[in-house]
């Protein structure tokens, strides 16, 4: 029985998940959970890296205290685009900045030197104002002291891995989210880096998921009372790990459902056509070294922000209660475009949704249930939009949608997705990123051969659920309304 430990960090929480693998099935157990929130200081949003590092140590300690023997391997996945800077001594040059502080002016400044069309042709990545290239160039324009002193840039999971192991490398799947990786040359986009005047030396060597990358630092192993466990490069972008764990076969689209809904398909090569660029789809990396043409849809961030507002107002609704209230509200009464620019920033989300509906001449949702139903139905409608764009890109019909991640616990949204797209929806596993992370470690240690075997293990280990569609004229009319709002 092998012991693997996955650290799966999202933009709102993180977990340490134990995976016990007998060669056929993997059993998972949560050992440690912690919150993760960005912090505003002097107008800049930061992640609290010392806190996150300490939480990883507590996760390792939780494994030690579980009394399961030696830890064979561990791996880390997080969200994409964010990074930290190290000086020549390997010390952190300030807490990493959060992507939530991005503004459109950052993109526009880059485009004056490297137009978006050129950036897409080089990187295959959709333009979103928080892409790493835009974040770094803002610091260049501000003559940021940390950027001037930096010797190394590491994406968030690689940065945390460095402090646990001392190894400085960038894993492929997260590197592709930066809009600074050239999928044709299989290297950092050094042409753009030079044209923007970014320090080329900071970009670390790139490795791939399913390879070993050092061991737990000796002094840390001694402090925690642990063996020097191996550290594996996994799909360090959480979506890459989640997609690796999809148990589907045949022609299907995937959706990794959480704060964001990452909606796409898998391909061997990047698709760099005008249709992909104009639909603002990205070609992000897969753990097998291929690509995921996908769309970043705003996702459950919308209801998460509303819930934060309601808590501040004195009422803490559970997620199940929000679903119950949504079920009682009038169906398809109001539609929003989840990717409307005003929805990106946190705060006053309920008011922003009402203002959008008022401005577009729709019924304005008033109750908690009406707001929640509007969000869930609008997400389901946006899934159909993304599915149709993917079919145009691939030139072939997609027969089903596989959804993984924490969002599948919302059974109402699962059924809405099937009803909206008019095709079966398969949900599971809920811990997609964690099981993908764990089994990529098994690839690194030689216990799983390849992606096909990885997915076979998932099918043996996890249950999935199928939601049959009930597509009605009301859903069709609502979809036409969504199209008119874009």
N, C-alpha and C positions, 0 to 999 in steps of 0.2 A: 504494500500500500504506500503510494507516494503522497507526500504532503506538499501542496502548493499554496501560496498565499497571494491573492490578488488585491492590490490597492486600486479601488475604482473611485475616482474623485470627479464629482460634477460641480457645476457652478453654484450649487446650494448645499450640498452635503458630500460626505465621503464615507467609504466603508472599507474595512478589511475583511475579505471573504476567504475562508478556508476551503480548499478543494482537495478531497481525498480520492485518489485515482487508483483503481485496481487493474487498469489495462483495458477494461471494457466499459465501465460506467464511472462517472464522477459525481460525488456527493458534495454538496456545498453547505456551508454554515457561516452565518455572519458572526464574526468575533468582536468587532468594534465598529462603532458608528460615531460620526461627529459632524457638526455643522460647518459650513464654509460660506462666508459672506465677504463680499468686497467692502472696503472701507474708504470713505472719502476723507482726504486731508488736503486742505488748501486748494480745493478745486480739482484734485487728481484722485482717481480711484485706484486702490491697491489691493493685492492679495497679501494676506498675512503669512508669509512663508515660514518664519520660525514656528508659528502655531501649527501649520500644516506638517512641517517636519516632525514636530513633537508628537502629533497625532499618528504619524506613521510608526514612530518608535513605540507608542502605546499599542498599536496594532500588532507589532512584532512581539511585544511583551504579552499580549493576550494569547498569542499562539504558544509562547513558552509556558504560560500558566495553564494552558489546556492539557498539558501532560501527554502529548501525542508523539513524543520522540523528536527526531531531528527534522528541521525544515529543509526540504530538498531544493526549493526554488521560490523566488518571489518576483513579481512584476508590477508595473504601475501604468495605469491609463488615466487620462484627464481629458478635459475639453481641449479644443484646438486654439491656435493663433497666439496665445499669450506666452511670455518668455521671461527669463531673467538674465541679468548680465553679471559676469564674474571679472574680477581684476586679474592682474598677472600672477597674483599669489593664490588664485582660486577662491577669493573671498567675494561674497555677495555685495554688489554695488546698489544697495537699496532694495526694498521690497518690489516684486514684479508689479507692473501696472496691469489693471484690469481692462479688458476690451470694452466694458460698459462706458468708458469715458470717451469713446471715439465720436468724431463729428465729420460731416461731409467735407468740410474744408480740408481735412487731411488727404482725402482722395484727390480733390481738385488740385492741390499743390503738387502731388506726384504727377498727375496727368500733364502738367505743363512741360515736364521733361520726358516722361514716358507715357504716351497716351494709353487709355484703357485697352483699345484694340490691340496694341502691341503687347501690353502686359498679358492679356488673355492668350494671344498667340504663343507667347513664351511659356506660360505657366498653366493654362487651362483652368484657371480659378475664377469664379464669379467675383464681381466687385461688391464687397461689403466694406463699409467704412472702418471696420475694426481689423481688417486683414493686417498681418504682421508688417508687411511692407509699408503700409500707411502709418502704423504706430511708430515704426523706426524712423521714418522720414520726418515725422513731426518732431522727434527728439533731435534729429539732425538740424532742422530749421531753427530750433530753440537753442542750439549750441549746448545741448545737454551735457553736463559734466560726466555723468555716468557713462554715456555712450562714448565720449572722448577717451575715457580711461579703460573701457572694456577690452578684455583680451578674448573672451568667449561669450557667445550667446547660446543658451540652451532653452528649448521649449519646456513648458512646465513639468511634464513627467520626467524628462531627461534631467532637469535641474534637481528635482527631488531625488532621483536615482543617483545623481552625482554625490549629493551629500551623504547618501547611505553607503556608497561604494568607492567614491573617488574617481569613477570613470566618466570622461567627458565625450559623449557621442550624441548624435541626433538620429532618432529613429524615423524611418521613411514616411510612415503614414501621417505623423504629426508635422513633419517638414513640409509635406505637400499642402497643408492648410495655410501656409505662410504667405502664399502668392510670391514666393521667392525661390521656388523649386522648378527646374525645367524638366518636364517629363520626357522630352525627346532626347535630351543629353544625359538624363539620369544623374543630375548633379544640381547643386545650387545654381540659381539663375545669375551667374556672375556678371553677365552683361548688364542687367538691370542694376545690380548692386554697385557696379562701377559708375554707371551713368548717374545714379542718385547720390554718389559720393558717400555711400555707406562703407564702414570699415570691413573690408573683405576678410580680414584675419579672424573675425569673431565667429565665422560659420564653421561649426565642428564637423568632423567626418560623419558620414551617414551610414547607419547599419539597418538591418531588416528585422522584422518580427520573426520570432522562432530561432533566434541566435542568442548565445550566452554572452553576457557583458559583465564580467567581473564577479566579485563576491562581496558580501557584507564586510565593511571595514573591521579589522581585527579589534580595535579599541571599542567599537560599538557592539560587536558580538560579546566581548567581555563584559561590558556594562550591562547588557540585557541578559546575560547568561545563556546565549544562543550559540549554536554552531555557525560557522561562516557559510551561510547558505548562498547558493548561486543566485545571481541576478540575471534575468532574461529580458532582452528587448521583446516586448509584445506589441500588439497593435496599440501604440501609446495614445493614439487618438481614440477616444472611447467609442466613437461611431464605427471605426474600423474593427475594433474588438467585437462590438455588437453584431455587425454584419457577418463577421466570420462565424458566429454562432447560430446563424439562421439555418434551421434544419430543412428548408425547402429544396425543391428540385423542379426542373422544367423552366418555363418562362414566367418569371415573377418579378415584381418590383418589391423593394424593401422599404420599411420606414422604421427608423430608430426613434422611438417616441419618449420624449422627456421635456426638459425646458425648451429645447428645440425639437422639431420634427425633421429629421434628415431623411429625405425621400429620394430614392434612386435605383439604379441597377448596377450590375457588375460587368466590366468589360476587360479584355486583355490589354487594350491600348487606349490612350486618351482620345476623346472625340472633341476636336477643336474647330468644329464648324460654326458658321454664323448663327445657325439655329440654336446651338448650345449657348453661345455667347449672348445672343439677344434675349434668351429666356433666363439669363443669369444663373445658369447651372454651373457647378464646379466639377472638375475631374480630380477628386481626392484619392489617395492611395489605399489599396487593399493589403492585407497582411501577406498575400501571396505575390506581391509586387505588381499587381495590376491596378485597375482604376475603378472608381465609383462615380460615374456621372450622376450628380445629385443636386437637389435643391434644398437650401436651408429655409425651412418654413418656421415662423415664429414659435409655434408649438405651445406647450402648456405654460410657458412664461406668462401668457395673458391671464390665465386664471390664478396662477401663483401670485402675480402682482395684485390682482383684485382681493385675494384672500389676505395679503399683507395689509391692504387698506382697511378691510373689515376688522382685522385684529386690532389695528390702531384705533378704530372706532369703538372697540370694546366687545366685539363678538368673534369668537374663534370657531369657525365652522370646520368640521372634519371634511376630508375629501369625499367620504361616502355621503355626508349630509348635503354637500353641494350637488352631487349627482342626483340624490333624491329630489331636491328642490328643482333641479333642471328637468327631471322627468315630469313634474307637475305643471311646467310652463307650456305655453302655446307653441306648437312646433313651427319652425321656419318662419317666425314672425319678423325677424331682423337678421341681416347678413352683414358681416364686416369682412374686409380683406385683412387677414391676420398679419400680412407683411406691410401694412400701411406704416410709413415712416415714423409717425408719432408714437406708435406702440412700442418702439424699440427701447426707449428710455424708461426707467422705472418711475413709479409714483403716479398717483391720480389715474390709474388705469380705468377704473369704473367710469369716471368722468370722460375720459378720452373716448371710450366706447359709445357712451351716450351722445357725445358731440358728433362722432362720426355718423351715427344713425340719423341724428337730427339734420345734419348738413346734407345727407343723401336722400332726404325725404321719406325715411322709413319710420315705422313704429319705434319709439324710443324705449328700450327696456328699462324697467323701473326696479323690479324686485331682484333679490339675489338669484333666484331661480331663472329669471328671464335673462339676466346677464350671463349666467353660467351656460344656459342652453344656447344663447347666441354664439358664445365662444366655441363650444363643442361642435355645433352644426357648421360653423364657418370653417373650422379646421377640416372637417370631413369633406366639405366642398372644395377646399384648397387641395386636398389630396387628389381629388378627381382632376383638377387642373394640372397638377404635377404629373399624374399618370398619363394624361393625354400628351403632354409635352414629351415625355420619355418615349412614348410609342412613335411619335414623329421623329425623334432623334434616332431610335433604333430601326425604324422602318418595319416594325413587326408588332403584333398584338401581345400584350401582357395578360396572362390568364388569371393571375391572382396577385394579392398583396400580402406580404408577410410583415407583420409588425412585431418588433421586439422592444424591450426596455420597460421601465417603470410605468409608462403611460398605458400599457395594456391592462393595468388593474382597473381602469375605467371602462367597464363593460358597456356602458351606454355609448361611449365614443367608438368602441369597436364596432357595434352594430350600425351606428351612424355612418362610419367609414364604408362598410359593406353596402349600405343602402345608397350612399352617394355615388360610389364608383360603379355599382351594378355588377360586382364580381365578388367571389368569395374572399374573405379576409381570414388569414391564419395568424393567430397570436401565440407568441411564446418563442423563446423563454423570457420570463420577466427580468431575470438577471443576465441579459444578453451580453453586456460588456464584461461582466465578471467572468462568465463561463468562457467567453472568447479569450480573455486575458489568461485564465488558468490553463486552457488547452494549448495556447501558444507557448506557454512555459513547458508543457509536455512535449511540444515539438522541439524546443530548444534542448531538452534533456534526452531526446531520442525515443521517448515513449509513445509519440504519435508521429506518423510518417509525413502527412501532408494535410491540406485543407479538406480533401474528401474524407479522410479518416477522422479528422476533427469533427466534421459535421455528422458523421456516423455515430460518434460518441455522444454528441448532443441528442440525436434521435433516440438513442438507447437510454439516455439519462433524464430527459425532460419531457413533460407532457405539453401538447399544444392543443389549441381549441380553434374550431372553424366556425365562422359567422357567415351564414348564407344571406345574400342580398335580397332586399325588398324595395326595389327601385320604383318610385311612383312619379306621377306627373308633378306632384308638389316639389319633389327633389329636383326634377328637371327645371322647373320654373325658378327655384332658388339658385341653381347653378347659373342660369342665364343672368340672374341679378348680380351674382359675383363677378361674372365677366364684364358686366357694364360698370362695375366699380373700379376696375383696374386701369 
